[in-house]
Protein backbone atom coordinates (compact mmCIF):
# COMPACT_ATOMS: atom_id res chain seq x y z
CA UNK A 1 0.00 0.00 0.00
CA UNK A 2 1.33 3.44 -0.95
CA UNK A 3 1.82 5.79 2.01
CA UNK A 4 -0.40 8.88 1.78
CA UNK A 5 2.27 11.43 2.75
CA UNK A 6 5.87 12.05 3.74
CA UNK A 7 7.31 14.90 5.77
CA UNK A 8 10.62 16.32 6.94
CA UNK A 9 11.58 19.31 9.10
CA UNK A 10 14.94 21.09 9.07
CA UNK A 11 16.14 24.12 10.99
CA UNK A 12 18.11 26.85 9.24
CA UNK A 13 19.98 29.68 10.94
CA UNK A 14 18.32 32.50 8.97
CA UNK A 15 15.06 34.43 9.19
CA UNK A 16 11.93 33.04 7.42
CA UNK A 17 12.07 35.44 4.48
CA UNK A 18 15.72 34.64 3.88
CA UNK A 19 14.98 30.92 4.17
CA UNK A 20 12.17 31.27 1.64
CA UNK A 21 14.49 33.14 -0.72
CA UNK A 22 17.18 30.49 -0.34
CA UNK A 23 14.66 27.73 -1.03
CA UNK A 24 13.33 29.38 -4.18
CA UNK A 25 15.84 31.79 -5.73
CA UNK A 26 18.92 29.79 -4.71
CA UNK A 27 17.69 26.24 -5.32
CA UNK A 28 20.32 25.70 -8.00
CA UNK A 29 23.06 26.45 -5.44
CA UNK A 30 21.98 23.92 -2.82
CA UNK A 31 20.58 21.13 -5.01
CA UNK A 32 23.09 18.26 -4.92
CA UNK A 33 24.47 17.39 -8.36
CA UNK A 34 24.34 13.63 -7.76
CA UNK A 35 23.50 11.07 -10.45
CA UNK A 36 20.23 10.05 -8.80
CA UNK A 37 18.96 13.54 -8.00
CA UNK A 38 17.40 14.43 -11.34
CA UNK A 39 14.76 12.93 -13.59
CA UNK A 40 17.26 13.14 -16.47
CA UNK A 41 20.69 13.54 -14.92
CA UNK A 42 22.58 13.26 -18.19
CA UNK A 43 20.91 16.42 -19.55
CA UNK A 44 20.31 18.52 -16.42
CA UNK A 45 22.16 21.83 -16.13
CA UNK A 46 20.17 23.60 -13.39
CA UNK A 47 17.19 23.63 -11.04
CA UNK A 48 14.87 26.65 -11.05
CA UNK A 49 11.68 27.87 -9.36
CA UNK A 50 9.70 30.54 -11.19
CA UNK A 51 8.21 33.05 -8.72
CA UNK A 52 4.52 33.54 -8.04
CA UNK A 53 1.33 31.52 -8.34
CA UNK A 54 1.38 29.76 -11.69
CA UNK A 55 5.17 29.60 -11.71
CA UNK A 56 6.87 26.29 -12.31
CA UNK A 57 9.45 24.14 -10.56
CA UNK A 58 11.87 23.26 -13.35
CA UNK A 59 14.64 20.80 -14.07
CA UNK A 60 16.50 22.75 -16.73
CA UNK A 61 18.27 21.30 -19.78
CA UNK A 62 20.33 23.08 -22.42
CA UNK A 63 17.49 23.22 -24.93
CA UNK A 64 14.33 22.76 -22.82
CA UNK A 65 13.15 21.90 -19.32
CA UNK A 66 11.04 19.40 -17.40
CA UNK A 67 8.27 21.02 -15.37
CA UNK A 68 8.14 19.23 -12.03
CA UNK A 69 5.22 21.24 -10.67
CA UNK A 70 3.03 24.35 -10.85
CA UNK A 71 2.93 26.74 -7.88
CA UNK A 72 -0.45 27.15 -6.17
CA UNK A 73 0.60 29.17 -3.08
CA UNK A 74 3.35 31.79 -3.02
CA UNK A 75 3.65 33.68 0.27
CA UNK A 76 7.27 34.82 0.74
CA UNK A 77 8.58 34.03 4.21
CA UNK A 78 5.58 31.85 5.04
CA UNK A 79 4.46 29.22 2.55
CA UNK A 80 5.19 27.69 -0.84
CA UNK A 81 2.93 25.01 -2.35
CA UNK A 82 2.79 23.38 -5.73
CA UNK A 83 0.93 20.64 -7.57
CA UNK A 84 3.32 18.06 -8.95
CA UNK A 85 3.34 17.44 -12.69
CA UNK A 86 5.45 14.26 -12.48
CA UNK A 87 3.31 12.30 -10.03
CA UNK A 88 0.00 12.56 -8.12
CA UNK A 89 1.18 14.61 -5.15
CA UNK A 90 1.05 18.08 -3.70
CA UNK A 91 4.08 19.65 -2.02
CA UNK A 92 3.64 22.12 0.83
CA UNK A 93 6.59 24.00 2.36
CA UNK A 94 6.12 26.11 5.52
CA UNK A 95 8.62 28.58 6.98
CA UNK A 96 8.07 29.14 10.71
CA UNK A 97 10.09 31.44 12.97
CA UNK A 98 11.95 29.43 15.61
CA UNK A 99 14.61 30.13 18.19
CA UNK A 100 17.85 30.77 16.34
CA UNK A 101 16.32 30.79 12.88
CA UNK A 102 13.54 29.13 10.91
CA UNK A 103 11.94 25.71 10.82
CA UNK A 104 11.33 24.59 7.25
CA UNK A 105 8.67 21.92 7.09
CA UNK A 106 8.07 20.11 3.80
CA UNK A 107 5.09 17.80 3.37
CA UNK A 108 4.43 15.80 0.22
CA UNK A 109 0.92 14.32 0.06
CA UNK A 110 -0.69 11.87 -2.32
CA UNK A 111 -3.89 13.33 -3.79
CA UNK A 112 -7.17 11.60 -2.82
CA UNK A 113 -7.54 9.92 -6.21
CA UNK A 114 -3.81 9.65 -6.85
CA UNK A 115 -1.83 6.47 -7.42
CA UNK A 116 1.77 7.54 -8.07
CA UNK A 117 3.90 9.23 -5.41
CA UNK A 118 7.60 10.04 -5.72
CA UNK A 119 8.39 11.17 -2.19
CA UNK A 120 11.74 12.85 -2.87
CA UNK A 121 11.27 16.22 -1.12
CA UNK A 122 11.66 14.87 2.43
CA UNK A 123 15.03 13.49 1.31
CA UNK A 124 16.39 16.62 -0.37
CA UNK A 125 15.27 19.43 1.96
CA UNK A 126 18.23 18.56 4.22
CA UNK A 127 20.49 20.06 1.54
CA UNK A 128 18.84 23.44 2.12
CA UNK A 129 19.88 23.38 5.78
CA UNK A 130 23.49 22.73 4.85
CA UNK A 131 23.42 25.61 2.34
CA UNK A 132 21.85 28.11 4.75
CA UNK A 133 23.87 27.10 7.80
CA UNK A 134 27.26 26.61 6.16
CA UNK A 135 26.94 28.33 2.77
CA UNK A 136 28.12 24.99 1.50
CA UNK A 137 27.75 25.18 -2.28
CA UNK A 138 27.61 21.79 -3.97
CA UNK A 139 29.27 22.47 -7.30
CA UNK A 140 29.82 19.39 -9.42
CA UNK A 141 30.60 15.92 -8.20
CA UNK A 142 33.72 14.16 -9.47
CA UNK A 143 33.74 12.07 -12.64
CA UNK A 144 34.15 8.87 -10.60
CA UNK A 145 31.79 7.81 -7.80
CA UNK A 146 31.24 4.59 -5.88
CA UNK A 147 27.97 2.73 -5.40
CA UNK A 148 27.73 0.61 -2.23
CA UNK A 149 25.05 -2.00 -1.62
CA UNK A 150 23.85 -2.80 1.92
CA UNK A 151 20.90 -4.63 3.42
CA UNK A 152 20.21 -1.47 5.47
CA UNK A 153 21.51 1.69 3.76
CA UNK A 154 20.54 3.88 6.74
CA UNK A 155 22.48 1.78 9.24
CA UNK A 156 25.43 1.64 6.86
CA UNK A 157 25.34 5.41 6.38
CA UNK A 158 25.51 6.02 10.13
CA UNK A 159 28.47 3.65 10.42
CA UNK A 160 30.33 5.20 7.47
CA UNK A 161 29.81 8.69 8.87
CA UNK A 162 30.85 7.73 12.39
CA UNK A 163 33.80 5.49 11.58
CA UNK A 164 35.10 6.76 8.22
CA UNK A 165 33.85 10.36 8.69
CA UNK A 166 32.03 10.51 5.38
CA UNK A 167 29.75 13.51 4.91
CA UNK A 168 25.99 13.43 4.33
CA UNK A 169 24.10 15.08 1.49
CA UNK A 170 20.76 13.35 1.87
CA UNK A 171 20.37 13.52 5.65
CA UNK A 172 20.16 10.37 7.73
CA UNK A 173 16.66 9.16 8.51
CA UNK A 174 15.28 8.12 11.86
CA UNK A 175 14.80 4.63 13.23
CA UNK A 176 12.19 2.66 11.33
CA UNK A 177 12.57 4.72 8.15
CA UNK A 178 14.16 2.70 5.40
CA UNK A 179 14.91 4.57 2.16
CA UNK A 180 16.15 2.58 -0.83
CA UNK A 181 19.09 4.93 -1.31
CA UNK A 182 21.18 7.57 0.42
CA UNK A 183 23.91 9.79 -0.90
CA UNK A 184 27.01 10.50 1.17
CA UNK A 185 30.19 12.18 0.01
CA UNK A 186 33.92 12.34 0.55
CA UNK A 187 35.05 15.70 -0.78
CA UNK A 188 33.34 16.01 -4.16
CA UNK A 189 33.10 12.25 -4.66
CA UNK A 190 29.56 10.89 -4.34
CA UNK A 191 29.19 7.72 -2.28
CA UNK A 192 25.80 6.25 -3.18
CA UNK A 193 24.28 3.71 -0.82
CA UNK A 194 21.69 1.41 -2.39
CA UNK A 195 19.55 -1.27 -0.79
CA UNK A 196 20.89 -4.76 -1.46
CA UNK A 197 18.12 -6.98 -2.76
CA UNK A 198 18.09 -10.27 -0.88
CA UNK A 199 20.91 -11.41 1.39
CA UNK A 200 24.54 -10.53 0.91
CA UNK A 201 26.29 -13.12 -1.30
CA UNK A 202 28.48 -15.68 0.43
CA UNK A 203 30.60 -16.60 -2.57
CA UNK A 204 32.66 -13.42 -2.66
CA UNK A 205 30.55 -11.76 -5.34
CA UNK A 206 31.08 -8.01 -5.62
CA UNK A 207 28.45 -5.83 -4.00
CA UNK A 208 30.25 -2.52 -4.53
CA UNK A 209 30.58 -0.82 -7.87
CA UNK A 210 32.48 2.19 -9.27
CA UNK A 211 30.45 4.66 -11.34
CA UNK A 212 32.17 6.64 -14.05
CA UNK A 213 30.66 9.55 -15.99
CA UNK A 214 31.46 9.84 -19.70
CA UNK A 215 30.72 12.50 -22.30
CA UNK A 216 28.92 10.11 -24.68
CA UNK A 217 27.57 6.99 -23.00
CA UNK A 218 26.27 5.55 -26.29
CA UNK A 219 29.68 5.75 -27.96
CA UNK A 220 31.36 4.43 -24.81
CA UNK A 221 28.98 1.46 -24.73
CA UNK A 222 29.57 0.57 -28.38
CA UNK A 223 33.34 0.80 -27.90
CA UNK A 224 33.31 -1.37 -24.77
CA UNK A 225 31.10 -4.00 -26.42
CA UNK A 226 33.23 -4.10 -29.58
CA UNK A 227 36.39 -4.37 -27.49
CA UNK A 228 35.09 -7.51 -25.78
CA UNK A 229 33.71 -6.29 -22.45
CA UNK A 230 31.03 -8.47 -20.90
CA UNK A 231 27.88 -6.37 -20.91
CA UNK A 232 25.82 -6.96 -17.76
CA UNK A 233 23.05 -4.53 -18.65
CA UNK A 234 22.65 -2.37 -21.74
CA UNK A 235 21.92 1.35 -21.62
CA UNK A 236 18.84 2.10 -19.55
CA UNK A 237 17.22 5.28 -18.25
CA UNK A 238 16.76 5.53 -14.48
CA UNK A 239 16.87 9.30 -14.15
CA UNK A 240 20.44 8.78 -15.35
CA UNK A 241 21.34 6.91 -18.57
CA UNK A 242 23.84 4.17 -17.87
CA UNK A 243 25.05 0.67 -18.63
CA UNK A 244 27.02 -1.88 -16.60
CA UNK A 245 29.90 -4.07 -17.77
CA UNK A 246 32.45 -6.44 -16.24
CA UNK A 247 36.19 -5.96 -16.49
CA UNK A 248 38.73 -8.75 -16.95
CA UNK A 249 38.67 -9.52 -13.23
CA UNK A 250 34.88 -9.83 -13.05
CA UNK A 251 34.45 -6.44 -11.36
CA UNK A 252 31.37 -4.55 -12.45
CA UNK A 253 31.50 -0.94 -13.61
CA UNK A 254 28.59 1.38 -14.30
CA UNK A 255 29.15 4.07 -16.94
CA UNK A 256 26.67 6.94 -16.88
CA UNK A 257 26.03 9.95 -19.09
CA UNK A 258 27.80 13.02 -17.71
CA UNK A 259 25.76 16.20 -17.40
CA UNK A 260 26.67 19.07 -19.75
CA UNK A 261 27.90 21.08 -16.75
CA UNK A 262 30.39 18.42 -15.64
CA UNK A 263 33.89 19.62 -16.35
Helices and strands as residue ranges (DSSP letters): E 5-12, H 16-24, H 27-30, E 44-49, E 56-61, E 65-75, E 79-84, E 89-98, E 101-110, H 121-134, E 144-150, H 153-163, E 167-168, E 181-186, E 189-195, E 208-214, H 217-226, E 230-237, E 241-246, E 252-257
